Amino acid sequence: MTSFAEQDKEYYEHILRNLNERGVTLPDIAEIVIFLEKDYVDGLDEEISIYAINKVLHKREAQNAIMTGIELDVLAEEGLLSAPMQRIMKTDESTYGIDENMAITLASLYGSVSVTNYGYVDKLKHGILAKLNDKSTGKINVFLDDLVGAIAAAACGWLAHNENEVSKMIHEGK
């Protein structure tokens, strides 16, 4: 029987592999975290941002949302969904909203600061989010763009809720 720690490692590695295959790296997400938190966390850098992102990526509820969303995007891209879901995903229908609901749920794991950050960054489409949201690429990232924004927002929440640890990391050389 697989232990929880083994599953966590398997899920985490699966997510990293899928993010990379879809053109998203941890530094891409860290850039969004830094953008959102630069005025609130003096000394925040890519390394600490990735540390916070990894805290999010090891949370089971976050893992489940990310794996589900990416899987749906991939299936839609391969044309394997039934109608009308295939059309909804291909056109990224504006009233669909399930992608945002999943992202809000992920962000809410780290409190209201994460939810408000998610809404802000989703509206701006900052950094990698603009690329993921570009329909001209032929890629279907209905869920991925929202989930990447939610991962960044949740990492911001982790930073806010762990202010003492973060401050110690910054001032004692990580």
C-alpha positions as CSV (number, residue, x, y, z in Angstrom):
1,M,0.0,0.0,0.0
2,T,1.3,3.4,-0.9
3,S,1.9,5.8,2.0
4,F,0.7,9.3,2.1
5,A,4.2,10.6,1.8
6,E,4.8,8.5,-1.3
7,Q,1.5,9.7,-2.8
8,D,2.4,13.3,-2.0
9,K,5.8,12.9,-3.8
10,E,4.1,11.1,-6.8
11,Y,1.4,13.9,-7.1
12,Y,3.9,16.7,-6.7
13,E,6.2,15.3,-9.4
14,H,3.2,14.6,-11.7
15,I,2.1,18.3,-11.2
16,L,5.6,19.6,-11.9
17,R,5.9,17.5,-15.0
18,N,2.5,18.6,-16.3
19,L,3.2,22.2,-15.6
20,N,6.5,22.0,-17.5
21,E,4.8,20.2,-20.4
22,R,2.2,23.0,-20.5
23,G,5.0,25.7,-20.5
24,V,4.8,26.7,-16.8
25,T,7.8,26.7,-14.5
26,L,8.1,27.4,-10.8
27,P,10.1,30.6,-11.6
28,D,7.1,31.7,-13.8
29,I,4.8,31.4,-10.8
30,A,7.4,32.9,-8.5
31,E,7.4,36.0,-10.7
32,I,3.7,36.4,-10.1
33,V,4.2,36.0,-6.3
34,I,6.9,38.6,-6.3
35,F,4.7,41.0,-8.3
36,L,1.8,40.5,-5.9
37,E,3.9,40.7,-2.7
38,K,6.8,43.1,-3.4
39,D,5.2,45.9,-1.5
40,Y,4.4,43.7,1.5
41,V,7.4,41.4,2.0
42,D,10.7,43.3,2.0
43,G,13.4,41.2,0.6
44,L,11.1,38.7,-1.1
45,D,13.0,36.8,-3.8
46,E,12.5,33.9,-6.2
47,E,13.9,31.3,-3.8
48,I,11.5,32.2,-1.0
49,S,8.6,32.5,-3.5
50,I,9.3,29.0,-4.8
51,Y,9.5,27.8,-1.2
52,A,6.0,29.1,-0.6
53,I,4.8,27.7,-3.9
54,N,6.1,24.3,-2.9
55,K,4.2,24.5,0.3
56,V,1.0,25.0,-1.8
57,L,2.0,22.2,-4.2
58,H,2.3,19.7,-1.4
59,K,-1.2,20.4,0.0
60,R,-3.4,17.5,-1.0
61,E,-6.5,19.7,-1.8
62,A,-4.3,21.9,-4.1
63,Q,-2.8,18.8,-5.7
64,N,-6.2,17.4,-6.5
65,A,-7.5,20.7,-8.0
66,I,-4.4,21.1,-10.1
67,M,-4.3,17.6,-11.4
68,T,-8.0,17.7,-12.3
69,G,-7.8,21.0,-14.1
70,I,-4.8,20.1,-16.2
71,E,-6.3,16.8,-17.1
72,L,-9.5,18.4,-18.3
73,D,-7.4,20.9,-20.4
74,V,-5.4,18.1,-22.0
75,L,-8.5,16.0,-22.7
76,A,-10.1,19.0,-24.4
77,E,-7.0,19.8,-26.4
78,E,-7.0,16.2,-27.6
79,G,-10.7,16.5,-28.5
80,L,-11.7,13.8,-26.1
81,L,-14.6,15.5,-24.3
82,S,-18.2,15.0,-25.4
83,A,-20.4,17.7,-26.7
84,P,-21.2,20.3,-25.4
85,M,-18.2,20.2,-23.0
86,Q,-15.7,20.0,-25.9
87,R,-17.2,23.2,-27.4
88,I,-17.2,25.0,-24.0
89,M,-13.6,24.2,-23.4
90,K,-12.5,24.9,-27.0
91,T,-14.1,28.4,-26.9
92,D,-13.4,29.0,-23.2
93,E,-17.0,30.0,-22.8
94,S,-17.2,33.1,-20.7
95,T,-20.1,31.9,-18.5
96,Y,-18.6,28.5,-17.8
97,G,-16.9,29.7,-14.5
98,I,-16.1,26.2,-13.1
99,D,-12.4,27.0,-13.8
100,E,-12.6,30.1,-11.6
101,N,-14.5,28.3,-8.9
102,M,-11.8,25.6,-8.7
103,A,-9.1,28.3,-8.6
104,I,-11.0,30.2,-5.9
105,T,-11.3,27.0,-3.9
106,L,-7.6,26.4,-4.2
107,A,-6.8,30.0,-3.2
108,S,-9.2,29.9,-0.3
109,L,-7.1,27.1,1.4
110,Y,-4.8,30.0,2.4
111,G,-7.4,32.6,3.5
112,S,-9.0,35.7,2.2
113,V,-5.7,37.4,1.3
114,S,-5.2,34.6,-1.3
115,V,-8.7,34.9,-2.7
116,T,-8.4,38.7,-3.2
117,N,-4.9,38.2,-4.8
118,Y,-6.3,35.5,-7.1
119,G,-9.1,37.9,-8.3
120,Y,-6.6,40.7,-8.9
121,V,-4.0,38.6,-10.8
122,D,-6.8,36.8,-12.8
123,K,-8.1,40.2,-14.0
124,L,-4.6,41.5,-14.9
125,K,-3.3,38.3,-16.5
126,H,0.2,39.1,-15.3
127,G,3.3,37.3,-16.5
128,I,2.8,33.7,-17.6
129,L,-1.0,34.1,-17.2
130,A,-1.1,36.3,-20.4
131,K,0.6,33.6,-22.4
132,L,-1.6,30.8,-21.0
133,N,-4.7,32.9,-21.8
134,D,-3.6,33.5,-25.4
135,K,-6.1,31.7,-27.6
136,S,-4.0,32.1,-30.8
137,T,-1.6,29.3,-29.6
138,G,-4.1,26.5,-30.2
139,K,-3.6,25.4,-26.6
140,I,-6.5,24.9,-24.3
141,N,-5.7,26.3,-20.9
142,V,-9.2,26.9,-19.5
143,F,-8.3,25.6,-16.1
144,L,-4.5,26.1,-16.1
145,D,-4.4,29.9,-16.3
146,D,-6.7,30.1,-13.4
147,L,-4.9,27.4,-11.4
148,V,-1.5,29.0,-11.9
149,G,-2.9,32.3,-10.7
150,A,-4.4,30.5,-7.7
151,I,-1.1,28.8,-6.9
152,A,0.6,32.1,-6.9
153,A,-2.2,33.7,-4.8
154,A,-2.1,30.8,-2.4
155,A,1.7,31.2,-2.0
156,C,1.0,34.8,-1.2
157,G,-1.4,33.7,1.5
158,W,1.2,31.2,2.8
159,L,3.7,34.1,3.0
160,A,1.2,36.3,4.9
161,H,0.3,33.5,7.4
162,N,3.9,32.6,8.0
163,E,5.3,36.1,8.4
164,N,7.7,35.2,11.2
165,E,9.2,32.2,9.3
166,V,9.5,34.3,6.1
167,S,11.2,37.2,8.0
168,K,13.6,34.7,9.5
169,M,14.4,33.2,6.1
170,I,15.1,36.6,4.6
171,H,17.2,37.9,7.5
172,E,19.1,34.7,8.2
173,G,20.0,33.8,4.7
174,K,17.2,31.3,4.0
